[in-house]
Amino acid sequence: MSLMACAPSGTLYIPLNIPAQPQPEQLIAYPAGITLTETEQQMLYYVVQTEANGKSLEHKIAVAEVVMNRVRSPRFPDSVGAVLTSNGQFCSMGGFYSRGDFAPDETTRCAVELVLNGQAPDYSQGALFFCNLTAAKECSWFETQLTFLFELEGHRFYC
């Protein structure tokens, strides 16, 4: 039955171009028991790249592990997207939505994939926080409120 057959006589039918509801993103399941969307994966690449740009594979793994440690911790949200966009956390996320055609470098991609696949050593030592000593204006809150674990290439890691 056509829509015209349902319209009262003399009624002009104008079809509306109603956009389809966006489909939810498919989840990507990784062997380490981590599930995230493609957007969350891109967010993780972006944060690791911007927080540890020019740093070693070990360093980038440690940064990615901090994010995943937070996802697993009851003190933080339980998704990568929620952890990365929490107020006052991961300042580098501010540029994520205006990044244009961002592409992670090979070391970043490798670090994130190793972490997501459960194949990376935990270089973070269980850290939930880090502070970049060269970029941060102030790290005293980290020093007074958290337990220092180690320093790696200019970042101090804490739990």
VENVENBEL-V587229 format. One line per field, one symbol per residue. ss: DSSP state (h for helix, s for strand, l for the rest). phi: phi as a letter, one per 20 degrees, with the letter a starting at -180 (. if undefined). psi: psi as a letter, one per 30 degrees, with the letter a starting at -180 (. if undefined). A space follows every 50 residues. Layout:
BEGIN
ss: ???
phi: ???
psi: ???
END
This chain:
BEGIN
ss: llhhhhllllllllllllllllllllssslllllssshhhhhhhhhhhhh hlllllhhhhhhhhhhhhhhhhlllllllhhhhhllllllhhhhhhhhll lllllhhhhhhhhhhhllllllllllllsssslllllllhhhhhhllsss ssllssssl
phi: .efffeffgneeedfeeeffffffffededgfndcbefffffffgfffff fcfmefggfffffffgffffgeeffcgdcfffffdfgmdlgffgeffdfm egcfffffgfffffffemdefefflngdbbcefedffbcfgffedcefda dblndddcc
psi: kleeffklkfkkkjkkikkkkkkkkkkkklfggkklleeeeeeeeeeeee fhkglleeeeeeeeeeeeeeefkffllgleeeefgkkgkifffffefgfb hkkkleeeeeeeeeefgggkliffhgkfllkjffekfkgeeeefflkkel kjhfkkkl.
END
